[in-house]
Amino acid sequence: MLGRLVAELLVIVLGVLLALWADGWVAERSERRVEASRVAALRENVTATRARLDQALDEATSAQSALTATARWTDASDVAGREHRVGVGLLYGPVFTPELNVYMDLKSSGDLALLRSDDLRQALARMDAKFEELALLQADMVMVQQLNIDPYVIREFDLGPIVGPWVGLDDLTEAPATPAFDIREFRNLSLFKLDLVEQEIQTYREAMDALDDVEEAIEAYN
């Protein structure tokens, strides 16, 4: 009798353990599916962000080239290529924003802990820090642009040939009269902005390296 009771008890315990194991197995499989979908979405984020970063780097490099030319400008009467240099260089403003909605959702919800790879989590943290640094740099550039450079360009230049084509007013492209402005102030502003743009380009490249690390971690993860 006692043996039968023990056997029945063992069957019950075994059944409970099997049920708990099955529930855990199903839950783990479900977590892994969710995890896999999030990692795939992260990869799409990285791809989209890389495309935006490539474009932003191209624009910043064009501004760098124009500002390098204006920094060497020594004669205010030299109008050759002036509108292009001012438009591309002095009026350049960074507009880059990363496409990281999946990462931000994981970060804000605390679900980053669900990612099993320490390498991936660390790579994402480095990427996040680099884009925060870039955002601060771009905010500084916008402030300098609004407070120092835009007022100067509006005061010293005919914006018709510079901005007209951007807003569909191609009839304003006729070359204006030679401006009577202080060439030293113009060069100083060009050099000041050139320094900011070169910092931006360096940070763009560092952000690209951070994206490379995330991509490698994602590939190793799978």
C-alpha positions in Angstrom: 0.0 0.0 0.0 2.7 2.4 1.0 4.7 1.5 -2.1 1.7 2.3 -4.3 1.2 5.7 -2.6 4.9 6.5 -3.1 4.7 5.5 -6.8 1.6 7.7 -7.3 3.3 10.6 -5.6 6.3 10.1 -7.8 4.1 10.1 -10.9 2.4 13.4 -9.7 5.8 15.0 -9.0 7.2 13.9 -12.3 4.1 15.2 -14.1 4.5 18.6 -12.4 8.2 18.8 -13.2 7.5 17.8 -16.8 4.8 20.4 -17.1 7.1 23.1 -15.6 9.9 22.1 -18.0 7.5 22.2 -20.9 6.3 25.7 -19.9 9.8 26.9 -19.5 10.8 25.5 -22.9 7.9 27.1 -24.6 8.6 30.5 -22.8 12.3 30.3 -23.8 11.4 29.5 -27.4 9.1 32.4 -27.4 11.7 34.7 -26.0 14.2 33.6 -28.6 11.8 34.3 -31.4 11.1 37.8 -30.0 14.9 38.3 -29.6 15.6 37.2 -33.1 13.0 39.6 -34.5 14.4 42.4 -32.5 18.0 41.7 -33.7 16.7 41.6 -37.3 15.0 45.0 -36.7 18.2 46.3 -35.2 20.1 45.3 -38.4 17.5 47.2 -40.5 18.1 50.2 -38.2 21.8 50.0 -38.7 21.5 49.8 -42.5 19.1 52.8 -42.6 21.4 54.8 -40.3 24.4 54.0 -42.4 22.7 55.3 -45.5 21.8 58.5 -43.7 25.3 58.8 -42.4 26.9 58.3 -45.8 24.8 61.1 -47.2 25.5 63.4 -44.3 29.2 62.7 -44.6 29.1 63.6 -48.3 27.4 66.9 -47.5 29.8 67.7 -44.8 32.8 66.9 -47.1 31.3 69.3 -49.7 31.0 72.0 -47.1 34.6 71.3 -46.0 35.8 71.8 -49.5 33.9 75.0 -50.0 35.0 76.4 -46.7 38.6 75.6 -47.4 38.3 77.6 -50.6 36.7 80.6 -48.8 39.3 80.5 -46.1 41.9 81.1 -48.8 40.0 84.0 -50.3 42.1 87.1 -50.1 40.4 89.5 -52.5 36.8 90.7 -51.9 36.5 91.6 -55.6 37.1 88.0 -56.7 33.5 86.9 -57.5 34.4 83.6 -59.3 32.5 80.8 -57.6 31.5 83.1 -54.7 27.8 82.1 -54.6 28.6 78.4 -54.6 31.2 78.7 -51.9 29.0 80.8 -49.6 25.9 78.6 -50.2 27.7 75.2 -49.8 30.1 76.4 -47.1 28.9 79.2 -44.9 25.2 78.3 -45.2 25.7 74.5 -44.7 23.9 73.1 -41.7 23.9 69.5 -40.4 20.6 67.7 -40.5 21.6 64.1 -39.7 19.5 62.0 -37.4 20.0 58.3 -36.9 17.3 55.7 -37.6 17.4 53.9 -34.2 13.8 53.5 -33.1 14.2 49.8 -32.4 17.3 50.4 -30.2 15.6 53.3 -28.4 12.5 51.1 -27.7 14.8 48.4 -26.2 16.7 50.9 -24.2 13.6 52.7 -22.8 11.8 49.5 -22.0 14.8 47.8 -20.3 14.6 44.9 -22.9 18.2 45.3 -23.8 18.9 42.8 -21.0 17.1 40.2 -23.2 19.9 40.2 -25.7 22.2 37.4 -24.7 25.3 38.8 -26.4 27.5 41.0 -24.2 29.4 42.0 -27.3 26.2 43.3 -29.0 25.0 45.2 -25.9 28.5 46.8 -25.5 28.6 47.7 -29.2 25.1 49.3 -29.0 26.2 51.3 -26.0 29.3 52.6 -27.8 27.1 53.5 -30.8 24.6 55.3 -28.6 27.4 57.3 -26.9 28.9 58.3 -30.2 25.5 59.5 -31.6 24.9 61.5 -28.4 28.2 63.2 -28.9 27.3 63.9 -32.5 24.0 65.4 -31.5 25.7 67.8 -29.1 28.2 68.8 -31.7 25.4 69.5 -34.2 23.5 71.5 -31.7 26.5 73.7 -31.1 26.9 74.1 -34.9 23.3 75.2 -35.3 23.7 77.8 -32.5 26.9 79.2 -34.0 25.1 79.3 -37.4 22.1 81.2 -36.1 24.0 83.6 -33.9 27.1 84.4 -36.0 27.1 83.2 -39.5 23.5 83.6 -40.8 23.3 87.3 -39.8 26.7 87.9 -41.4 25.7 86.3 -44.7 22.3 88.2 -44.8 24.1 91.5 -44.0 27.0 91.2 -46.5 25.7 89.2 -49.5 22.9 89.3 -52.1 21.1 86.0 -51.3 19.3 86.0 -54.6 22.0 84.1 -56.6 22.7 81.9 -53.5 19.3 80.9 -52.2 17.2 81.7 -55.3 17.8 78.3 -57.0 17.0 76.4 -53.8 13.5 78.0 -53.6 12.7 77.8 -57.3 13.6 81.4 -58.2 16.1 80.8 -60.9 15.7 84.3 -62.3 17.6 85.7 -59.3 20.9 84.0 -60.3 22.3 87.1 -62.0 25.6 88.0 -60.4 25.3 90.9 -57.8 27.6 93.8 -57.5 31.0 93.2 -55.9 30.3 93.3 -52.1 32.2 95.8 -50.0 32.9 93.7 -46.9 35.8 93.0 -44.6 37.7 90.1 -46.1 39.3 89.4 -42.7 35.9 88.8 -41.0 34.8 86.7 -43.9 37.9 84.5 -43.7 37.7 84.3 -39.9 34.1 83.0 -40.0 35.1 80.6 -42.8 37.9 79.2 -40.7 35.8 79.0 -37.5 33.1 77.1 -39.3 35.7 74.9 -41.1 37.0 73.8 -37.7 33.5 72.8 -36.6 32.8 71.0 -39.9 36.0 69.0 -39.6 35.1 68.0 -36.0 31.8 66.9 -37.4 33.4 64.8 -40.2 35.6 63.1 -37.7 32.7 62.3 -35.4 30.7 61.0 -38.5 33.6 58.6 -39.2 33.8 57.5 -35.6 30.0 56.9 -35.7 30.5 54.8 -38.8 33.1 52.7 -37.0 30.6 52.2 -34.1 28.0 51.0 -36.6 30.6 48.6 -38.0 31.1 47.1 -34.6 27.3 46.7 -34.1 27.0 45.0 -37.5 29.9 42.6 -36.6 28.2 41.8 -33.3 24.9 41.1 -35.0 26.5 38.8 -37.5 28.4 37.0 -34.7 25.2 36.8 -32.7 23.4 34.8 -35.4 
